């Protein structure tokens, strides 16, 4: 089988999509499955790749004000056609609705090749956080049209599946996500790392560390976390630290608050990220816009209790008072009280932590990718049968 992937986000960018595609690429390499990845270039620093089983071809991308770290690429159709025709894919998988995703969709349809799409980001929900709700009808109509073409649209969670189905999306299936429990586990906890992290606050001794990992942007409801940090500092001065790991436009807002209990680490990768999770005491995640929530699963695998909101894809694997504490979306007071409860109640914290780790360990990447390959094969066979029927 030869698979062509079209994506508007790829390494070195850090997010749930790139993490999933990276894991999938390694899995397919091990299965000796040929892959072509059409992706954006980031400032000319990301060369094309041609290995035994994987080809990565990049096109120059442009920045956007909504996501300065990302790139959107709009190559000429015939340039894409030439590369893909040489590869001769059996199936096309589109992971984005934008520039390269549109070109992937167009290529599959023009060559009558099986097409699958995966839904990763609910941009409609983002609009209100960027004062763009005026274009909501236009965006919804475009997405409904765009997702009308594939043989399958893969949703990352039951929650997202339900939302897409209610909007009339067809041919839906759930393609969930896994976790590498070796890279994310409590064994990475390190007192020296904790002290260095909070060196500006006199070290970590006696401090309770709340951690957020992800894009620092308004649609993640970080205003809730900043308000909670301020209130907890007022009620428990010097007791807690709030660590923000990631980058994005909300960074400057956090800095402007001058919170004495906040730490901004920027993006972390590899061992440093694993240590960051394990060295925290609670994962604080106020976002209500997640289609899945990979970082929450990473935190759970690291043994962290979670304080979150009862909305979005995280509801697939988080349960209130079992492995997390939930509050309604945008309820700052309830979110703050849940953070305090986890900080103050050791028995609760231990129980949530143990259950979180158990839940994470049930999520195996290989089984998830095995299922995806079966879907590819099923779609290819459907296409062959339909082609034979039409020529009979």
Buried (B, 14 or more C-beta within 10 A) or exposed (E): BEBBBBBBBBBEBBBBBBBBBEBBBEBBBEEEBBBBBBBBBBEEEBEEEEEEBBBBBBBEBEEEEBBEBBBBBBBEEEEBBEBBEEBEBBBBBBBBBBBBBBBBBBBBEEBEBBBBBBBBBBBBBBBEBBEEEEEBEEBBEBBEEBBEBBBBBBBBBBBBBEBBEEEEBEBBBBBBBBBBBEBBBBEBBBEEBBBEBBEEBEBBEEBBBBBBBBBBBBBBBBBBBBBBBBBBBEEBEEBBBBBBBBBBBBBEBBEEEEBEBBBBBEBBEEEEBBBBBBBBBBBBBBBBBBBBBBBBBBBBBBBBBBBBBBBBBBBBBBEEEEBBBBBEBBBBEBBBBBBBBBBEEEEBBEBBBEBBBEBBEEBEBEEBBEEBBEBBEEBBEEBEEEEEEEEE
